[in-house]
């Protein structure tokens, strides 16, 4: 595979740069203890892309001309040139929604995400649509891990193909990332998830955050496919933030929620947790910048992919 720095450089020369100017919709601040000074981390993220490879047609009623993997690629590569420490994450539902999935079974999506340089993803409920064997076949083309902490795949074909968490280092910044997913029973046909055992995401997230703290992570991120919020008592990202401790950022999916800026919630220790989600279909690319000093300043740039 081509060296990533050379790949980025060549791609920018061919593409001619970014297609639009990022617009800042809002900002929020977050205090973290004992972080290493003078380090910046840029987090880019997507969710619920649902096999949308091409842009929406120009006559689309809501998203005319928006989206498309090629345009997202250009944005990501330009940001990687501008920023030293970048992570690219996805919160699930990569599969299902266009004929590309019907024809290629998710292989194309995984190949493209690998070319885009995704670092970590979690599974959404639609990532079971090809069955467990289908996910495993497609995942062979993914050069990045899937984090799924509250799904036990021990007695399924997916066993060994996901991890509960991963730890990445960018510069001097140590980032712990874990994933939690929505309950599959009643949402996904039984034969699609088989003997997968679902565990309470609040309990699992609490344990994972504590584990990653002990391992010295400066920033702890939860990739969630629980959904942003519900009128019922169903566990959501907002509930997860309120009922846990140690998580700094929740990147969500499932409810296709477009947020103008990250939501701030207080956890059990009274500390701020940021929650962000960027709708669906790849029409937006989320961006959050963390500056590690006496305090951490974070910003979300909503990047419209058009």
Beta strands, then each sheet from edge to edge (+ up, - down):
strand 1: 23-30
strand 2: 39-46
strand 3: 86-90
strand 4: 120-121
strand 5: 145-146
strand 6: 151-152
strand 7: 165-170
strand 8: 173-181
strand 9: 197-198
strand 10: 219-225
strand 11: 249-251
strand 12: 263-266
strand 13: 272-276
strand 14: 284-292
strand 15: 296-304
sheet 1: 1+ 15- 14+ 2- 3- 4- 5-
sheet 2: 6+ 9-
sheet 3: 7+ 8- 10- 11- 13- 12+
end
